[in-house]
Amino acid sequence: MEHLLVYSDSLSWGIIPDTRRRLDFDQRWPGVLENELAAGGRRSRVIEDCLNGRRTVWDDPYKAGRSGMQGLAQRIEIHSPLALVLLMLGTNDFQSMHPHNAWQSAQGVAALVDCIRKAPIEPGMPVPPILIIAPPPFTTPKGPIAPKFAGAEHKCVGLAQALEAVAKNTGCHYFDAGSVTPASGVDGVHLDADQHLRLGKALAQAVGGILTHG
């Protein structure tokens, strides 16, 4: 059985917009991905490591442990051998307490790629290929999270293109989630259940091709 690691934030954790509740595994896009791969005949386990509020390389001034660099190398070591790492981060880099732009966030992803490739895995285990996933762009943040993400829809402009450039420069695979779904119309940031389904099905096609052809 091949193991895939999803390293992400609340968009993949499956938070239900405007709540603190979570979608079931089969409703979250990592679960949809696993089920779709299984339906296609692949024995794949999708491991979720999705922390609400996780940034790429920056800390949250209010909650500890939200930098994506924290513990990443050890997670690769823990779960190896891995057939693929799916890296979808960047959304929280644009929270209102941060000044970051799309280029800076993409450079954070590049640093995470480097960390994954330098992880202290056991001798003979493969350095996993990486799929960089650009999160859907914000619409205007609404509801309880609006103050936290005020202005994010402007700061994130160009993120998909910047991440595509990072993927090309680092030899990673790339997928633009915004090409198959927008952000939730409920809060402007997260994903609704039908959007998780759409994204999971689309990623199953992309991931199946990566696992088959490299």
DRENPA-3360 file (N, C-alpha, C; in nm, 2 decimals, always signed):
BEGIN
1 = MEHLLVYS = +0.08/-0.12/+0.00/+0.00/+0.00/+0.00/+0.09/+0.12/+0.00 ~ +0.06/+0.22/-0.09/+0.13/+0.34/-0.09/+0.07/+0.45/+0.00 ~ +0.16/+0.53/+0.06/+0.11/+0.63/+0.16/+0.14/+0.77/+0.10 ~ +0.03/+0.85/+0.11/+0.04/+0.99/+0.07/+0.01/+1.08/+0.19 ~ +0.09/+1.18/+0.20/+0.08/+1.28/+0.31/+0.02/+1.41/+0.26 ~ -0.09/+1.45/+0.32/-0.15/+1.58/+0.30/-0.10/+1.68/+0.41 ~ -0.02/+1.78/+0.37/+0.03/+1.87/+0.47/-0.04/+2.01/+0.44 ~ -0.13/+2.05/+0.53/-0.22/+2.16/+0.49/-0.27/+2.23/+0.62;
9 = DSLSWGII = -0.38/+2.30/+0.60/-0.45/+2.38/+0.70/-0.59/+2.35/+0.71 ~ -0.67/+2.45/+0.75/-0.82/+2.42/+0.78/-0.89/+2.40/+0.65 ~ -0.84/+2.44/+0.53/-0.91/+2.41/+0.41/-0.92/+2.26/+0.38 ~ -0.82/+2.19/+0.43/-0.81/+2.05/+0.41/-0.85/+1.97/+0.54 ~ -0.84/+2.03/+0.65/-0.89/+1.98/+0.78/-1.04/+1.96/+0.77 ~ -1.11/+2.04/+0.69/-1.25/+2.03/+0.66/-1.34/+2.11/+0.75 ~ -1.29/+2.22/+0.80/-1.38/+2.31/+0.88/-1.50/+2.35/+0.80 ~ -1.62/+2.34/+0.86/-1.74/+2.38/+0.80/-1.76/+2.53/+0.81;
17 = PDTRRRLD = -1.76/+2.61/+0.70/-1.76/+2.75/+0.71/-1.87/+2.81/+0.81 ~ -1.83/+2.91/+0.88/-1.91/+2.98/+0.98/-1.93/+2.89/+1.11 ~ -1.86/+2.78/+1.12/-1.87/+2.70/+1.24/-1.73/+2.66/+1.29 ~ -1.73/+2.58/+1.40/-1.60/+2.52/+1.44/-1.62/+2.37/+1.43 ~ -1.71/+2.32/+1.35/-1.73/+2.18/+1.32/-1.65/+2.13/+1.20 ~ -1.64/+2.00/+1.19/-1.56/+1.94/+1.09/-1.64/+1.84/+1.00 ~ -1.61/+1.85/+0.87/-1.67/+1.75/+0.78/-1.62/+1.61/+0.81 ~ -1.70/+1.50/+0.78/-1.65/+1.37/+0.80/-1.54/+1.34/+0.70;
25 = FDQRWPGV = -1.46/+1.24/+0.73/-1.34/+1.20/+0.64/-1.39/+1.18/+0.50 ~ -1.50/+1.11/+0.47/-1.54/+1.09/+0.34/-1.59/+1.21/+0.26 ~ -1.61/+1.32/+0.34/-1.66/+1.45/+0.28/-1.54/+1.54/+0.25 ~ -1.43/+1.53/+0.33/-1.32/+1.61/+0.31/-1.24/+1.57/+0.19 ~ -1.17/+1.67/+0.12/-1.11/+1.63/-0.01/-1.00/+1.52/+0.01 ~ -0.93/+1.52/+0.12/-0.83/+1.40/+0.13/-0.90/+1.27/+0.13 ~ -1.02/+1.26/+0.20/-1.10/+1.14/+0.20/-1.16/+1.11/+0.07 ~ -1.21/+1.21/+0.00/-1.26/+1.19/-0.14/-1.14/+1.13/-0.23;
33 = LENELAAG = -1.02/+1.19/-0.21/-0.91/+1.15/-0.29/-0.88/+1.00/-0.26 ~ -0.87/+0.96/-0.14/-0.84/+0.82/-0.10/-0.95/+0.73/-0.16 ~ -1.08/+0.77/-0.15/-1.18/+0.68/-0.20/-1.18/+0.67/-0.35 ~ -1.15/+0.78/-0.42/-1.15/+0.78/-0.57/-1.03/+0.70/-0.61 ~ -0.92/+0.71/-0.55/-0.80/+0.62/-0.59/-0.83/+0.48/-0.57 ~ -0.90/+0.44/-0.46/-0.94/+0.31/-0.43/-1.04/+0.26/-0.54 ~ -1.13/+0.34/-0.58/-1.23/+0.30/-0.68/-1.16/+0.28/-0.81 ~ -1.04/+0.34/-0.83/-0.97/+0.32/-0.95/-0.87/+0.21/-0.95;
41 = GRRSRVIE = -0.87/+0.13/-0.83/-0.79/+0.02/-0.82/-0.65/+0.04/-0.75 ~ -0.63/+0.16/-0.69/-0.50/+0.19/-0.62/-0.52/+0.16/-0.47 ~ -0.43/+0.09/-0.41/-0.43/+0.08/-0.27/-0.35/+0.19/-0.21 ~ -0.42/+0.30/-0.17/-0.35/+0.42/-0.13/-0.41/+0.46/+0.01 ~ -0.33/+0.50/+0.10/-0.37/+0.56/+0.23/-0.33/+0.70/+0.23 ~ -0.43/+0.79/+0.25/-0.41/+0.93/+0.25/-0.40/+0.97/+0.40 ~ -0.28/+1.02/+0.44/-0.25/+1.06/+0.58/-0.27/+1.21/+0.59 ~ -0.36/+1.25/+0.68/-0.39/+1.40/+0.69/-0.31/+1.46/+0.80;
49 = DCLNGRRT = -0.24/+1.56/+0.77/-0.17/+1.64/+0.87/-0.21/+1.79/+0.84 ~ -0.33/+1.82/+0.89/-0.39/+1.95/+0.85/-0.42/+2.03/+0.98 ~ -0.35/+2.14/+1.00/-0.36/+2.21/+1.13/-0.43/+2.35/+1.10 ~ -0.54/+2.37/+1.16/-0.61/+2.50/+1.15/-0.51/+2.62/+1.18 ~ -0.51/+2.71/+1.09/-0.42/+2.83/+1.11/-0.28/+2.81/+1.07 ~ -0.24/+2.70/+1.01/-0.10/+2.68/+0.97/-0.06/+2.77/+0.86 ~ +0.05/+2.84/+0.88/+0.11/+2.92/+0.78/+0.22/+2.84/+0.70 ~ +0.29/+2.91/+0.61/+0.40/+2.84/+0.54/+0.52/+2.84/+0.64;
57 = VWDDPYKA = +0.58/+2.95/+0.66/+0.70/+2.96/+0.75/+0.69/+3.06/+0.86 ~ +0.57/+3.12/+0.88/+0.56/+3.22/+0.98/+0.48/+3.17/+1.10 ~ +0.50/+3.23/+1.22/+0.43/+3.20/+1.34/+0.30/+3.28/+1.35 ~ +0.21/+3.23/+1.42/+0.08/+3.30/+1.46/+0.12/+3.37/+1.59 ~ +0.09/+3.50/+1.60/+0.13/+3.57/+1.73/+0.04/+3.53/+1.84 ~ -0.08/+3.47/+1.81/-0.17/+3.43/+1.92/-0.18/+3.28/+1.95 ~ -0.13/+3.20/+1.86/-0.14/+3.05/+1.88/+0.00/+2.99/+1.85 ~ +0.05/+2.91/+1.93/+0.18/+2.85/+1.91/+0.17/+2.74/+1.81;
65 = GRSGMQGL = +0.28/+2.71/+1.74/+0.30/+2.60/+1.66/+0.23/+2.60/+1.52 ~ +0.21/+2.72/+1.47/+0.14/+2.74/+1.34/+0.23/+2.75/+1.22 ~ +0.36/+2.76/+1.24/+0.45/+2.77/+1.13/+0.46/+2.63/+1.07 ~ +0.45/+2.62/+0.94/+0.46/+2.49/+0.87/+0.59/+2.43/+0.88 ~ +0.70/+2.50/+0.91/+0.83/+2.45/+0.92/+0.84/+2.36/+1.05 ~ +0.76/+2.40/+1.15/+0.77/+2.33/+1.28/+0.74/+2.18/+1.27 ~ +0.84/+2.10/+1.29/+0.81/+1.96/+1.29/+0.79/+1.89/+1.16 ~ +0.81/+1.96/+1.05/+0.78/+1.91/+0.92/+0.88/+1.79/+0.88;
73 = AQRIEIHS = +1.01/+1.81/+0.91/+1.11/+1.71/+0.87/+1.08/+1.58/+0.95 ~ +1.03/+1.60/+1.08/+1.00/+1.48/+1.16/+0.88/+1.41/+1.11 ~ +0.78/+1.49/+1.06/+0.66/+1.42/+1.00/+0.70/+1.34/+0.88 ~ +0.79/+1.39/+0.80/+0.83/+1.31/+0.68/+0.90/+1.18/+0.73 ~ +0.98/+1.20/+0.83/+1.05/+1.08/+0.89/+0.95/+0.98/+0.94 ~ +0.85/+1.03/+1.02/+0.75/+0.94/+1.08/+0.68/+0.86/+0.98 ~ +0.63/+0.92/+0.87/+0.54/+0.86/+0.78/+0.61/+0.79/+0.66 ~ +0.74/+0.80/+0.65/+0.81/+0.74/+0.53/+0.81/+0.59/+0.54;
81 = PLALVLLM = +0.81/+0.52/+0.43/+0.82/+0.58/+0.29/+0.69/+0.63/+0.24 ~ +0.71/+0.75/+0.17/+0.59/+0.82/+0.12/+0.60/+0.81/-0.03 ~ +0.48/+0.79/-0.10/+0.47/+0.79/-0.24/+0.45/+0.93/-0.29 ~ +0.40/+1.02/-0.21/+0.37/+1.16/-0.25/+0.34/+1.25/-0.13 ~ +0.39/+1.37/-0.13/+0.35/+1.47/-0.04/+0.26/+1.58/-0.11 ~ +0.14/+1.60/-0.06/+0.06/+1.70/-0.12/+0.06/+1.82/-0.02 ~ +0.11/+1.93/-0.07/+0.14/+2.05/+0.01/+0.04/+2.16/-0.04 ~ -0.05/+2.19/+0.05/-0.15/+2.30/+0.02/-0.15/+2.40/+0.14;
89 = LGTNDFQS = -0.07/+2.50/+0.13/-0.06/+2.61/+0.23/-0.05/+2.74/+0.16 ~ -0.07/+2.85/+0.24/-0.06/+2.98/+0.19/-0.17/+3.07/+0.24 ~ -0.29/+3.01/+0.26/-0.41/+3.09/+0.29/-0.39/+3.17/+0.42 ~ -0.33/+3.11/+0.52/-0.31/+3.19/+0.65/-0.20/+3.29/+0.65 ~ -0.12/+3.28/+0.55/-0.01/+3.38/+0.53/-0.07/+3.52/+0.51 ~ -0.20/+3.53/+0.47/-0.26/+3.65/+0.44/-0.36/+3.70/+0.55 ~ -0.35/+3.64/+0.67/-0.43/+3.69/+0.78/-0.40/+3.84/+0.80 ~ -0.49/+3.91/+0.87/-0.47/+4.05/+0.88/-0.35/+4.10/+0.96;
97 = MHPHNAWQ = -0.30/+4.01/+1.05/-0.18/+4.05/+1.12/-0.05/+4.04/+1.05 ~ -0.06/+3.99/+0.92/+0.06/+3.97/+0.84/+0.06/+4.07/+0.72 ~ +0.18/+4.11/+0.68/+0.19/+4.20/+0.56/+0.22/+4.13/+0.43 ~ +0.22/+4.00/+0.43/+0.28/+3.92/+0.32/+0.20/+3.93/+0.19 ~ +0.28/+3.93/+0.08/+0.22/+3.92/-0.05/+0.23/+3.78/-0.11 ~ +0.18/+3.76/-0.23/+0.18/+3.63/-0.29/+0.32/+3.58/-0.31 ~ +0.41/+3.66/-0.36/+0.55/+3.61/-0.38/+0.61/+3.56/-0.25 ~ +0.59/+3.64/-0.15/+0.65/+3.60/-0.02/+0.59/+3.46/+0.03;
105 = SAQGVAAL = +0.46/+3.45/+0.02/+0.40/+3.32/+0.06/+0.45/+3.20/-0.03 ~ +0.47/+3.23/-0.16/+0.52/+3.12/-0.24/+0.67/+3.08/-0.20 ~ +0.74/+3.18/-0.16/+0.88/+3.15/-0.12/+0.88/+3.07/+0.01 ~ +0.77/+3.09/+0.09/+0.75/+3.01/+0.21/+0.73/+2.86/+0.17 ~ +0.65/+2.84/+0.07/+0.63/+2.70/+0.02/+0.76/+2.65/-0.04 ~ +0.84/+2.73/-0.10/+0.97/+2.68/-0.15/+1.06/+2.63/-0.04 ~ +1.05/+2.70/+0.08/+1.13/+2.66/+0.19/+1.08/+2.53/+0.25 ~ +0.95/+2.51/+0.24/+0.89/+2.38/+0.29/+0.93/+2.27/+0.20;
113 = VDCIRKAP = +0.94/+2.29/+0.07/+0.98/+2.19/-0.02/+1.13/+2.15/+0.01 ~ +1.21/+2.24/+0.04/+1.35/+2.22/+0.07/+1.36/+2.14/+0.20 ~ +1.28/+2.17/+0.30/+1.27/+2.10/+0.43/+1.23/+1.95/+0.41 ~ +1.13/+1.93/+0.33/+1.08/+1.79/+0.30/+1.20/+1.71/+0.24 ~ +1.27/+1.77/+0.14/+1.37/+1.70/+0.07/+1.50/+1.67/+0.16 ~ +1.51/+1.75/+0.27/+1.63/+1.73/+0.35/+1.59/+1.65/+0.48 ~ +1.47/+1.60/+0.49/+1.42/+1.53/+0.61/+1.51/+1.41/+0.63 ~ +1.54/+1.37/+0.76/+1.63/+1.26/+0.79/+1.56/+1.13/+0.79;
121 = IEPGMPVP = +1.52/+1.09/+0.67/+1.45/+0.96/+0.65/+1.56/+0.84/+0.65 ~ +1.51/+0.72/+0.67/+1.60/+0.61/+0.69/+1.67/+0.58/+0.55 ~ +1.79/+0.53/+0.56/+1.87/+0.50/+0.44/+1.79/+0.40/+0.35 ~ +1.79/+0.44/+0.22/+1.72/+0.35/+0.12/+1.58/+0.39/+0.10 ~ +1.52/+0.47/+0.18/+1.38/+0.52/+0.16/+1.38/+0.64/+0.06 ~ +1.28/+0.64/-0.03/+1.28/+0.75/-0.13/+1.25/+0.88/-0.08 ~ +1.31/+0.99/-0.13/+1.27/+1.12/-0.11/+1.14/+1.14/-0.19 ~ +1.03/+1.17/-0.12/+0.90/+1.17/-0.20/+0.88/+1.28/-0.30;
129 = PILIIAPP = +0.82/+1.26/-0.41/+0.78/+1.37/-0.49/+0.68/+1.46/-0.42 ~ +0.67/+1.58/-0.47/+0.58/+1.68/-0.40/+0.48/+1.74/-0.50 ~ +0.36/+1.74/-0.46/+0.26/+1.81/-0.54/+0.22/+1.94/-0.47 ~ +0.25/+2.06/-0.52/+0.22/+2.19/-0.47/+0.08/+2.22/-0.52 ~ -0.01/+2.25/-0.42/-0.15/+2.28/-0.46/-0.18/+2.42/-0.42 ~ -0.21/+2.51/-0.52/-0.25/+2.64/-0.49/-0.39/+2.65/-0.44 ~ -0.41/+2.70/-0.32/-0.55/+2.71/-0.26/-0.64/+2.80/-0.34 ~ -0.77/+2.78/-0.34/-0.86/+2.87/-0.41/-0.84/+3.01/-0.36;
137 = PFTTPKGP = -0.85/+3.11/-0.45/-0.83/+3.25/-0.40/-0.95/+3.29/-0.32 ~ -0.93/+3.39/-0.23/-1.03/+3.44/-0.14/-1.14/+3.51/-0.22 ~ -1.26/+3.51/-0.17/-1.35/+3.62/-0.21/-1.35/+3.71/-0.08 ~ -1.44/+3.81/-0.07/-1.44/+3.89/+0.04/-1.47/+3.81/+0.17 ~ -1.38/+3.81/+0.27/-1.41/+3.73/+0.39/-1.54/+3.78/+0.46 ~ -1.62/+3.69/+0.51/-1.75/+3.72/+0.57/-1.76/+3.65/+0.71 ~ -1.85/+3.69/+0.79/-1.89/+3.62/+0.91/-1.78/+3.64/+1.02 ~ -1.78/+3.54/+1.11/-1.69/+3.55/+1.23/-1.54/+3.57/+1.20;
145 = IAPKFAGA = -1.50/+3.51/+1.08/-1.36/+3.52/+1.05/-1.32/+3.64/+0.97 ~ -1.41/+3.73/+0.94/-1.38/+3.85/+0.86/-1.27/+3.93/+0.91 ~ -1.27/+3.96/+1.04/-1.16/+4.05/+1.10/-1.02/+3.98/+1.08 ~ -1.02/+3.85/+1.10/-0.89/+3.78/+1.09/-0.84/+3.78/+0.95 ~ -0.92/+3.79/+0.85/-0.88/+3.78/+0.71/-0.91/+3.91/+0.63 ~ -0.92/+4.02/+0.71/-0.95/+4.15/+0.64/-0.84/+4.18/+0.54 ~ -0.88/+4.21/+0.42/-0.78/+4.25/+0.32/-0.71/+4.14/+0.25 ~ -0.74/+4.01/+0.29/-0.67/+3.90/+0.23/-0.70/+3.88/+0.09;
153 = EHKCVGLA = -0.82/+3.92/+0.04/-0.85/+3.90/-0.10/-0.76/+3.99/-0.19 ~ -0.70/+4.09/-0.13/-0.61/+4.18/-0.21/-0.46/+4.13/-0.20 ~ -0.43/+4.09/-0.08/-0.29/+4.04/-0.06/-0.25/+3.92/-0.13 ~ -0.35/+3.83/-0.15/-0.33/+3.70/-0.21/-0.32/+3.70/-0.36 ~ -0.35/+3.81/-0.43/-0.35/+3.82/-0.57/-0.22/+3.77/-0.63 ~ -0.23/+3.68/-0.73/-0.11/+3.62/-0.79/-0.05/+3.50/-0.73 ~ -0.12/+3.45/-0.62/-0.06/+3.33/-0.55/-0.05/+3.21/-0.64 ~ -0.15/+3.18/-0.71/-0.15/+3.06/-0.80/-0.03/+3.07/-0.90;
161 = QALEAVAK = -0.01/+3.18/-0.96/+0.10/+3.20/-1.05/+0.24/+3.19/-0.98 ~ +0.25/+3.25/-0.87/+0.37/+3.24/-0.79/+0.41/+3.10/-0.75 ~ +0.30/+3.02/-0.71/+0.33/+2.88/-0.67/+0.36/+2.80/-0.79 ~ +0.30/+2.83/-0.90/+0.33/+2.75/-1.02/+0.48/+2.77/-1.06 ~ +0.53/+2.90/-1.04/+0.67/+2.92/-1.07/+0.76/+2.85/-0.97 ~ +0.72/+2.85/-0.85/+0.80/+2.77/-0.75/+0.80/+2.62/-0.78 ~ +0.69/+2.57/-0.82/+0.68/+2.43/-0.86/+0.78/+2.40/-0.98 ~ +0.78/+2.49/-1.07/+0.86/+2.47/-1.19/+1.01/+2.48/-1.15;
169 = NTGCHYFD = +1.04/+2.57/-1.07/+1.18/+2.60/-1.03/+1.24/+2.49/-0.94 ~ +1.15/+2.42/-0.86/+1.19/+2.32/-0.77/+1.17/+2.18/-0.82 ~ +1.11/+2.16/-0.94/+1.09/+2.03/-0.99/+0.97/+1.96/-0.92 ~ +0.87/+2.03/-0.87/+0.76/+1.97/-0.81/+0.64/+1.97/-0.91 ~ +0.54/+1.88/-0.88/+0.42/+1.88/-0.95/+0.33/+2.00/-0.90 ~ +0.23/+2.04/-0.98/+0.15/+2.16/-0.95/+0.01/+2.13/-0.99 ~ -0.08/+2.18/-0.90/-0.22/+2.18/-0.93/-0.29/+2.31/-0.87 ~ -0.37/+2.37/-0.95/-0.44/+2.49/-0.90/-0.58/+2.46/-0.86;
177 = AGSVTPAS = -0.61/+2.46/-0.73/-0.74/+2.42/-0.68/-0.84/+2.52/-0.73 ~ -0.80/+2.65/-0.75/-0.89/+2.75/-0.80/-0.94/+2.72/-0.94 ~ -0.88/+2.63/-1.01/-0.92/+2.59/-1.15/-1.05/+2.50/-1.14 ~ -1.08/+2.44/-1.03/-1.19/+2.35/-1.02/-1.30/+2.40/-0.92 ~ -1.26/+2.49/-0.83/-1.36/+2.54/-0.73/-1.32/+2.68/-0.68 ~ -1.41/+2.77/-0.65/-1.38/+2.89/-0.58/-1.38/+2.86/-0.43 ~ -1.35/+2.96/-0.35/-1.37/+2.95/-0.20/-1.52/+2.95/-0.17 ~ -1.55/+2.91/-0.05/-1.69/+2.91/+0.00/-1.75/+3.05/-0.02;
185 = GVDGVHLD = -1.88/+3.04/-0.06/-1.96/+3.17/-0.06/-2.01/+3.21/+0.08 ~ -1.99/+3.11/+0.17/-2.04/+3.14/+0.31/-1.94/+3.23/+0.38 ~ -1.81/+3.19/+0.38/-1.72/+3.28/+0.45/-1.61/+3.34/+0.37 ~ -1.60/+3.30/+0.24/-1.50/+3.36/+0.15/-1.36/+3.30/+0.16 ~ -1.34/+3.20/+0.24/-1.21/+3.15/+0.27/-1.20/+3.00/+0.26 ~ -1.29/+2.93/+0.32/-1.29/+2.78/+0.33/-1.36/+2.71/+0.22 ~ -1.39/+2.58/+0.23/-1.46/+2.51/+0.13/-1.58/+2.44/+0.18 ~ -1.69/+2.45/+0.10/-1.81/+2.38/+0.13/-1.80/+2.23/+0.10;
193 = ADQHLRLG = -1.89/+2.15/+0.14/-1.88/+2.00/+0.12/-1.88/+1.97/-0.03 ~ -1.96/+2.04/-0.11/-1.96/+2.01/-0.25/-1.83/+2.05/-0.32 ~ -1.76/+2.15/-0.26/-1.64/+2.20/-0.32/-1.52/+2.10/-0.28 ~ -1.53/+2.04/-0.16/-1.44/+1.94/-0.12/-1.45/+1.82/-0.22 ~ -1.57/+1.78/-0.25/-1.60/+1.67/-0.34/-1.54/+1.70/-0.48 ~ -1.56/+1.82/-0.53/-1.51/+1.85/-0.66/-1.36/+1.85/-0.66 ~ -1.30/+1.91/-0.56/-1.15/+1.91/-0.55/-1.09/+1.78/-0.53 ~ -1.15/+1.69/-0.45/-1.10/+1.56/-0.43/-1.10/+1.48/-0.56;
201 = KALAQAVG = -1.21/+1.49/-0.63/-1.22/+1.41/-0.76/-1.12/+1.46/-0.86 ~ -1.10/+1.59/-0.87/-1.00/+1.64/-0.96/-0.86/+1.60/-0.92 ~ -0.83/+1.61/-0.79/-0.70/+1.57/-0.75/-0.67/+1.42/-0.77 ~ -0.78/+1.34/-0.76/-0.76/+1.20/-0.78/-0.71/+1.17/-0.92 ~ -0.75/+1.25/-1.02/-0.70/+1.23/-1.16/-0.56/+1.27/-1.16 ~ -0.53/+1.39/-1.10/-0.39/+1.44/-1.11/-0.29/+1.35/-1.03 ~ -0.33/+1.30/-0.91/-0.25/+1.22/-0.83/-0.23/+1.08/-0.89 ~ -0.34/+1.03/-0.95/-0.33/+0.90/-1.02/-0.22/+0.90/-1.13;
209 = GILTHG = -0.22/+1.01/-1.20/-0.12/+1.03/-1.31/+0.02/+1.04/-1.25 ~ +0.04/+1.11/-1.14/+0.17/+1.12/-1.08/+0.22/+0.99/-1.03 ~ +0.13/+0.92/-0.96/+0.18/+0.79/-0.91/+0.20/+0.68/-1.02 ~ +0.14/+0.70/-1.13/+0.16/+0.60/-1.24/+0.28/+0.63/-1.32 ~ +0.29/+0.76/-1.35/+0.40/+0.80/-1.45/+0.51/+0.87/-1.38 ~ +0.50/+0.91/-1.26/+0.61/+0.98/-1.19/+0.61/+1.13/-1.22;
% end
